[in-house]
Amino acid sequence: MSRRIGIAGAGFAGAVLAHELAAGGDYSIQIFDERPHVAGNCHTSRDPATGIMLHHYGPHIFNTSREDVWDYVNRYATFGVYTNRVKANTARGMFSMPMNLLTINQFFGKRMGPAQAREFLASVGDASITEPQNFEEQALRFLGRELYENFFYGYTKKQWGVEPTELPASILQRLPVRFNYDDNYYQQRYQGIPVEGYTAIVEKLLDHPAIEVRLGEKLHAKDRGQFDHVFWSGPLDSYFDHELGRLQYRSLVFERFDATGDYQGNPVINYCEESVSWTRIAEHKHFAPWEEHEKTVCFREYSKLAEGADIPYYPLRLQGDKSMLQRYMDLAEKTSGISFVGRLGSYRYLDMHVVIGESLDFARACLASPMSDWPKFSGKPL
Ligand code: UDP
C-alpha cells in the first residue's frame, strides 16, 4: 500500500517535494494550503481589470546559478528574458542600485574608472572596523558614512524595523558593490520571469494522480497521525503551537494604485529616506517587458512586524530569535515523522531558487533512504 504523506503549504518547498516524491516513489500525497491558491508568496495571476500579471505578494524575479534548478523550472514554464535593474530614490536624487560605478561617480560628482573608484571607496570606508559585527559596521567599513546614510540606513530601518546595528552583516552582503557599469541587481548566471507566472508552474508540479491538493484547508499538528510522514513548510514555531514563544518575522503591506501609461519608467524604485513611509514602489507590467498594456498597476510596499494573522515574509533572526530557534530545533529533533522545509519551516531568509534547489536535494535524499531516516530539516536553520 502507498505510504501517506501530508504536506503543509503549497509553495515551492512543498510543491517540489510533492512532485518529486510522487514521481519517484509509491506515495499518496495530500498537500494543504490555508490560502485559496497554490504557489505561496510567489502567487501570480492576471489582473481582471488590466490583464497585467500581478505578483500578489511582491515582485519575484527568478535568478539562480544552479543549472539543474534553471533546467527544472524551464521544464514547467517559458521564461521571458528579464534583467532586474533597480533605481534608488534618495535625499540626493535618483541613482542606480546596486551600487556600481555610475552610482558612485554620480553621487560624488566624479568621473572615476574602476581602479580609482575602488581606491576612493577604500579611502571613505572606516578602516578602523576590522571585523564588521553587524549591518551598520559592514556598511561603514566598505562604503563609508555618506553612502550608508543615503542608501541603506533609512531603507533598512523601514524594512527591518530595528537599528541596522542589530542586524547581521549578511543582509548587506546580499547586495554587490560593483566597480563597473553593470547595474544588474543579481549576480547569478540565469535570470528570468515565467511568462504565465509562478502559479502556473506550481499547478503543473502538483498535477499528478498521486497528489491531492487541498486549498483553503490547514494541516494541523494534531493531524500528524493521519500520515506516515509530514513535511511542514509553515512556520516552525506554529507546528509546536508557539509553546516556546514566537519567532519574529517582518510582514509586508501592499497599497495598490492604478494609472495610465508608464507611472515610474522602471519595475522597482526603492525609497531610501526614512521620512518616506514605504520602502519601494513596484510597477508590475514592467516585469513582463514582452507584453503591452495601456493601463498600469503599481504597489507601494510597506514593512511591519508580523502580528496576529499577518503573513510572515522575512525572518528577523535577531539574537533572541536565534536562541529560541535553537530550542525549537531541539524540540523538532525529538519529534518523529516530520520534516521542516523551506523558508518558514527553517526560519531562514531564502530566495525561490534556493528553496527549489533544497527541495530537489531533499526529495532525492528521502527517496534514497527509509522513511525512518528522513532528515528533520531540508537545510541548516542555524
Ligand atoms: N537595502 C537598502 N537599500 C536599498 C536596497 C537594499 O538598504 O535600496 C538593504 C535592506 O536592508 C535589504 C538588504 O539591503 O533588506 C538586502 O536587499 P535585497 O534587495 O536583497 O532585499 P529583498 O529584495 O530580499 O527585500
Residues whose N, C-alpha, C, O or C-beta is under 5 A from the ligand:
A	BS01	UDP	A88 F151 F152 Y155 T156 Q159 I171 L172 R174 N270
